[in-house]
Amino acid sequence: MAIRTWGIIGTGLMGRGISELVASKGFDVIVVGHTPAELEAARQSLDLSLQHQIEHWAITEAEKKVTMARVQYTTDLTQLAHADFVLHALIADLEEDKQIFRTLDQICRKDVILASNTSTLSITEIAAATYRPDRVIGCHYVTPYTKTRVVEIVRGLKTSDSTVAEVKALVEALDRTGVEVYEATGYVTTRLIVPLINEACAVLMEGVATADDIDTAMRLGFEMARGPLETADQIGLDTVLIMCERLWREYGEVRYRPSRILKKLVRAGQLGVATGEGFFKYDKNGHRIKNGGAR
Amino acid sequence: MMVLVLNCGSSSLKYQLLNMETEQLLATGLVQRIGMEDAGFEYKVPGGKEIKEVTSILDHTAGIKKTLAALTHPEYGVVKSMDEITAVGHRVVHGGEAFTSSVLITDEVKSTLRALFDLAPLHNPPNLTGILAAEAALPGKPQVGVFDTAFHQTMPRTSFLYALPYAMYKRHKVRRYGFHGTSHRYVSERLAANLGKSLDEMKVITCHLGNGSSVAAILNGKSFDTSMGFTPLEGLIMGTRSGDVDPGALFYIMQREELTVQELNSMLNKHAGMKGVSGISSDARQIEEEMEKGEARAKETFDMVEYRLRKYIGAYAAAMNGVDAIIFTGGIGENSNLLRGAVCRNLTYLGVELDAEINNTRSKKERTISTPGSKVQVWVIPTNEELVIARDTVAVVGAANR
């Protein structure tokens, strides 16, 4: 069965970013959120993001309209009965994830693939909560979702070969490259970026360099699009903190122990792009405010 | 002999059924939003039944089956059964250097088409999808591919090579291909038929002016040069496409506006041209309306479009060392007496003498709009790409059966 309609659970940065990507590639999307207000905020953010693309000549007014029309918003999880593929794009803990997948297993057609965007929870455990562990898979998108061109495709113990093949084709339809990884907390991207961010926090705390200089050095030194601290702001500092803690718990390595400055910013509610301020300051479009944006 | 002509886009399909004994159009229509639950199906018999329907059409094969069902419908169909349809002709955008004329579709042709995907990533994949779908819906019927680029394959190397490092041509086949070939060929052949002359020893400039526009220099019946190049972006100012621009300006824009390659591509293809310059519309009719109301930017846009076109005509007259006839075709070429008039008034040095009255008379007929004394004949010839595709299909299938 060809996949035409995606179900995406979550209206955070991840849910918004992935639904924009998917809709812009011609799929219909059903976005499920907790409250109407949250969904309205997601709709507005899609509008803003597409408007910004028009200003950057990337799309036309007509294309924006078409993309907007492809996305439906609902608080009713049972709407996902109409979806051909469902992606869970919320950061939650294992118990919550299992509960959602158990519910999805009942709502969605039998042949529908249920995917999780988690990079730190076990797909095998999540899959075990359903009666279709062969159709459960991990699809880990990397922020910024509309730009980054890689998706980690994660097999659980029982994920079938055909499920992997279908998801690979789906990822290609989004003009992304799929990298197949085996289940191991953090896979490749999260496991490598978290210690880099954590070490950048240490360098900042020790007063070796300013946040701006740390990022500039890494950006120019290694031809990165963004430095580690701006990357952390993009991911969301609360998310980075959760990733650190899960990696630390799993591997017990000190390099994953979350830096104090990270905890401090999260406690202060400075979560990065999502709240307009993290290590740097951001405007409504999520663009870094140059000069004066650095801590 | 009935021929079904198909023009497949990524989510659309245009079709015509022609009786090739009489070259009469039996039915025409389109399928839109293929792959959606609310796909649109349209079917029209000239001077007869017209049907519009919103229904679920999940792929191109289903779209073709739906079309066939309408064509053979007991009440409003135009043929009794599918057996009456002899062959299928497909419009294919890019034939690269592999196809210099229309061909019978074979497995080898299909694999060559796949190899050409890189040259026309937007158009060739859906064209092939259409071919596969027609094979599935009409098993055993011969299929023919007719290429937009084929007619221009006669261009000499001096016309088609760019002055880039030669390795770019050797490695990536970067060269001028030209498009709208079916149209340029058709109108030049119609001119010859009207004059009762052979195209040999004639110098013709054809202007296909529509959503996309191109000019071709046709020397002795063969394309000698054309304004569209490696992609349909080069040449004339079009609805939303820039046409010629200094590549150096583009690097500067990319830097200043911090644009990616895709964003720049989109700017030049979708935000430029008449729409970009005027800020009013990509539609030439609307530009002309605003111009007549005295809108300065519309006037300037019109003047730019006219000037660019006239420069190309002058260039091609020089390229061929003369010109015997100029032909206007395509939506704008056939309907805009303003544009035709403005271009021709400034070509008197070539010996063009326009009959203003005939030029201003609206008509759907093939007609000359120059005076009898004009040294260069100027014609308006409505294009008919579907008819060319159907004719080529008949010829190719006939040759294959021989």
Interface residues (C-beta under 8 A of the other chain):
Chain A: A2 R4 G26 H56 W57 A58 I59 T60
Chain B: S11 G35 M36 L58 D59 E257 L259 T260 Q262 E263 L264 S266 M267 K270 H271
